[in-house]
Amino acid sequence: MMIYVTKADGGRQPFDRSKVYKTCSKMGLPKGCIEAVCRRVEERIYDGIATRDILRIIREEASVFDPSYSWMTDLRSAISRLRSKPDFEQYARLILEALGFHVAPNQLIRGECVEYELDGLLVRDGGIYILEVKHHVNPHEKVDLTIVLKVRAIIEDLLSGYEKGINQVKVSGGYIVTNAKFTDHALRYARCRGINLLGWGTDEDIEKVIVENKLQPLTIVSDLDEGELRILTDAGIVTLRQLTMFTADRLSTITGISVDRCRDILAKAYEASKKLEG
């Protein structure tokens, strides 16, 4: 009997064992345990199961081999826990800097018609790009065509303003950075109009950039409560790598979180980093 999985958008697709294997591998689960987890998942799934429930089962079965998987979350869910402003904007800047951009955040520039509050300007290899950052609490939502149209319209007005001497910024194009996917219409229009997309499953894939540059967010440690998370991100700490640069005493001093709790947070951060780096 064919087992179908219900995706976040309500669509259905056949269960694919290779996706479970890939998820386990991304989690850093040892190869010797992945097959066992895959078998247990196959035993527990049922027709119509939601993808989020498959992920929950994977973590439950993985934690049998290593309890740390009970407090580690997946990358997509982790990014969704960041606040849109300022956390994800800061996180996006770190990702773009890893790609070789100089990032000038929060720019106000006038076009021929109106002024624009931009999330930033990106500079690389002589090119200047406007930045649009879109964060979704539900990472399975999609960025639609209207956002790409908006960016294109801003570029055109800024260029008109440049030609008339209203601003001094000759824009080369735009970048949209998101923790979500784009609709097919958004993807097609962006490729046609030269808008660069950095998101889930795009040509320049945000997941790949994060993994290759070891920029996993601190929210990989899922048992950080909302108060702790806000305190840490307000201190400018948004990645695991940033977190592991602290001692417990220093982290406690700058955040006001108890030294014992800081030791626990850092121990988990070190453990998560070790697993994710393979």
QUIPETA-V76956 format. One record per helix or strand. SS is the DSSP state (H for helix, E for strand). FROM is the first residue (numbers start at 1). TO is the last residue. If there is no record, write none. Layout:
[[SS FROM TO] [SS FROM TO]]
//
This chain:
[[E 4 6] [E 12 14] [H 17 26] [H 31 44] [E 49 50] [H 51 65] [H 67 70] [E 72 72] [H 75 80] [H 84 98] [E 102 110] [E 115 124] [E 127 134] [E 142 143] [H 145 163] [E 173 178] [E 181 182] [H 184 193] [E 196 199] [E 204 205] [H 206 212] [E 217 217] [H 218 220] [E 221 221] [H 226 234] [E 239 239] [H 240 243] [H 248 255] [H 259 276]]
//
